[in-house]
Amino acid sequence: MKIYWTKINKIIEETPEVKTYLLDCPEGYTWEEGAHIHLALEGFNAGEKPNRSLIRHMSISTMPNEKSVGITTRIKENCSEFKAILRKLEVGNEVAVFKTHSNVPLKREDKNVYLLSSGVGLATFRPLVLDYFERADNVNQIHSLNIDSSKDFLFPEIFESAPDKKFTSQFVDNRKDYYEEVKNLATDKDGLFYVVGSDEFLVQNIEVLREQGISPEQIKLDKHDRQLSDFLPSDLSV
Ligand SMILES: Cc1cc2nc3c(=O)[nH]c(=O)nc-3n(C[C@H](O)[C@H](O)[C@H](O)COP(=O)(O)OP(=O)(O)OC[C@H]3O[C@@H](n4cnc5c(N)ncnc54)[C@H](O)[C@@H]3O)c2cc1C
């Protein structure tokens, strides 16, 4: 496994609680849209065993042609040791990235694509949408629905409806509106439904989608194959 140590080149305050860390792209390093990495802080591999409290999974919120590896995360006042250290990091400080993998590349199957996310889950979808804007081949249209109770919605310049690009973006700030809209979207019985958020959020979305007759194969989660069957048992009947 190759560990890339790289420098923070910019920190963007997306909202009062959400920051994007742009990291120098290590030479020869690339990734697919929807990819996640292990982000590790200084000292994580100092002992015999890796120190888990200094490592987190993070989606890459940028595309390779943006020339930086973007990490977008919410840092609340009461936060983990990992986030408390991250908050104090500055441009020029080093972090490590490793184990890059995408569970949710954009499927080009001539279908309508629905991107359902909660909070910073939208960061996983940012590169999918940019990839689609660059090349819409074999994707009918994309519809993004994001719920964020803070009402500080992320990436407003990209997540803005653009009828000419067949892209629709919706933000809601409460669960009632969110799940009503998921039911509406699920009237498309042939769509692909990507879901990103906490495990509890995934379970609730899957329940609503399955009730509407959406099959497990139409639901795409940011989970490794070995974890997928916990969320989407293929023998589940509607
Ligand atoms: C494939 C994948 C991709 C992911 N991508 C992203 C991503 O792009 N961005 C992202 O942010 N996360 C992402 N995650 C989740 C990420 O790995 C972390 O689990 C998540 O950000 C929570 O981080 P944390 O554990 O450091 O806790 P925090 O975010 O600091 O805290 C989680 C909750 O616990 C509370 N809490 C924690 N510690 C304390 C404390 N000491 N006192 C009081 N309250 C406390 C916080 O208030 C908060 O509500 C991804 C996970 C996976 C599996």
The ligand as an SDF file (V2000), in Angstrom:
LIG
                    3D

 53 58  0  0  0  0  0  0  0  0999 V2000
  -16.7260    5.8970    2.1570 C   0  0  0  0  0  0  0  0  0  0  0  0
  -16.8270    7.0040    3.1640 C   0  0  0  0  0  0  0  0  0  0  0  0
  -16.6960    8.3160    2.7490 C   0  0  0  0  0  0  0  0  0  0  0  0
  -16.7890    9.3700    3.6780 C   0  0  0  0  0  0  0  0  0  0  0  0
  -16.6500   10.6580    3.2350 N   0  0  0  0  0  0  0  0  0  0  0  0
  -16.7240   11.6700    4.1200 C   0  0  0  0  0  0  0  0  0  0  0  0
  -16.5460   13.0260    3.6830 C   0  0  0  0  0  0  0  0  0  0  0  0
  -16.3200   13.2960    2.4930 O   0  0  0  0  0  0  0  0  0  0  0  0
  -16.6300   14.0070    4.6110 N   0  0  0  0  0  0  0  0  0  0  0  0
  -16.8780   13.7310    5.9270 C   0  0  0  0  0  0  0  0  0  0  0  0
  -16.9210   14.6760    6.7300 O   0  0  0  0  0  0  0  0  0  0  0  0
  -17.0370   12.4910    6.3820 N   0  0  0  0  0  0  0  0  0  0  0  0
  -16.9700   11.4420    5.4970 C   0  0  0  0  0  0  0  0  0  0  0  0
  -17.1170   10.1530    5.9350 N   0  0  0  0  0  0  0  0  0  0  0  0
  -17.3480    9.9120    7.3880 C   0  0  0  0  0  0  0  0  0  0  0  0
  -16.0340   10.1050    8.1440 C   0  0  0  0  0  0  0  0  0  0  0  0
  -15.1770    9.0200    7.9210 O   0  0  0  0  0  0  0  0  0  0  0  0
  -16.2750   10.2790    9.6520 C   0  0  0  0  0  0  0  0  0  0  0  0
  -16.8310    9.1000   10.1650 O   0  0  0  0  0  0  0  0  0  0  0  0
  -17.2010   11.4570    9.9700 C   0  0  0  0  0  0  0  0  0  0  0  0
  -16.7680   12.6350    9.3310 O   0  0  0  0  0  0  0  0  0  0  0  0
  -17.2660   11.6810   11.4720 C   0  0  0  0  0  0  0  0  0  0  0  0
  -16.0100   12.0860   11.9040 O   0  0  0  0  0  0  0  0  0  0  0  0
  -15.4920   11.9400   13.4040 P   0  0  0  0  0  0  0  0  0  0  0  0
  -15.6060   10.5180   13.8080 O   0  0  0  0  0  0  0  0  0  0  0  0
  -14.1150   12.4920   13.4260 O   0  0  0  0  0  0  0  0  0  0  0  0
  -16.5110   12.6780   14.3060 O   0  0  0  0  0  0  0  0  0  0  0  0
  -17.0720   14.1650   14.3940 P   0  0  0  0  0  0  0  0  0  0  0  0
  -17.5890   14.6000   13.0590 O   0  0  0  0  0  0  0  0  0  0  0  0
  -16.1560   15.0760   15.0920 O   0  0  0  0  0  0  0  0  0  0  0  0
  -18.2760   13.8550   15.3490 O   0  0  0  0  0  0  0  0  0  0  0  0
  -19.3870   13.0610   15.0020 C   0  0  0  0  0  0  0  0  0  0  0  0
  -20.5040   13.3880   16.0100 C   0  0  0  0  0  0  0  0  0  0  0  0
  -20.1170   13.0440   17.3330 O   0  0  0  0  0  0  0  0  0  0  0  0
  -20.0500   14.1920   18.1590 C   0  0  0  0  0  0  0  0  0  0  0  0
  -18.7710   14.1280   18.9300 N   0  0  0  0  0  0  0  0  0  0  0  0
  -17.6120   13.5690   18.5140 C   0  0  0  0  0  0  0  0  0  0  0  0
  -16.6620   13.6830   19.4480 N   0  0  0  0  0  0  0  0  0  0  0  0
  -17.2220   14.3570   20.4810 C   0  0  0  0  0  0  0  0  0  0  0  0
  -16.7450   14.7950   21.7450 C   0  0  0  0  0  0  0  0  0  0  0  0
  -15.4870   14.5680   22.1240 N   0  0  0  0  0  0  0  0  0  0  0  0
  -17.6050   15.4570   22.5330 N   0  0  0  0  0  0  0  0  0  0  0  0
  -18.8690   15.6850   22.1410 C   0  0  0  0  0  0  0  0  0  0  0  0
  -19.3890   15.2920   20.9740 N   0  0  0  0  0  0  0  0  0  0  0  0
  -18.5780   14.6390   20.1650 C   0  0  0  0  0  0  0  0  0  0  0  0
  -20.0450   15.3920   17.2200 C   0  0  0  0  0  0  0  0  0  0  0  0
  -20.6620   16.5560   17.7590 O   0  0  0  0  0  0  0  0  0  0  0  0
  -20.8190   14.8730   16.0120 C   0  0  0  0  0  0  0  0  0  0  0  0
  -22.1980   15.0580   16.1450 O   0  0  0  0  0  0  0  0  0  0  0  0
  -17.0220    9.0880    5.0400 C   0  0  0  0  0  0  0  0  0  0  0  0
  -17.1400    7.7610    5.4630 C   0  0  0  0  0  0  0  0  0  0  0  0
  -17.0490    6.7260    4.5450 C   0  0  0  0  0  0  0  0  0  0  0  0
  -17.1720    5.3160    5.0350 C   0  0  0  0  0  0  0  0  0  0  0  0
  1  2  1  0
  2  3  1  0
  2 52  2  0
  3  4  2  0
  4  5  1  0
  4 50  1  0
  5  6  2  0
  6  7  1  0
  6 13  1  0
  7  8  2  0
  7  9  1  0
  9 10  1  0
 10 11  2  0
 10 12  1  0
 12 13  2  0
 13 14  1  0
 14 15  1  0
 14 50  1  0
 15 16  1  0
 16 17  1  0
 16 18  1  0
 18 19  1  0
 18 20  1  0
 20 21  1  0
 20 22  1  0
 22 23  1  0
 23 24  1  0
 24 25  2  0
 24 26  1  0
 24 27  1  0
 27 28  1  0
 28 29  2  0
 28 30  1  0
 28 31  1  0
 31 32  1  0
 32 33  1  0
 33 34  1  0
 33 48  1  0
 34 35  1  0
 35 36  1  0
 35 46  1  0
 36 37  1  0
 36 45  1  0
 37 38  2  0
 38 39  1  0
 39 40  1  0
 39 45  2  0
 40 41  1  0
 40 42  2  0
 42 43  1  0
 43 44  2  0
 44 45  1  0
 46 47  1  0
 46 48  1  0
 48 49  1  0
 50 51  2  0
 51 52  1  0
 52 53  1  0
M  END
$$$$
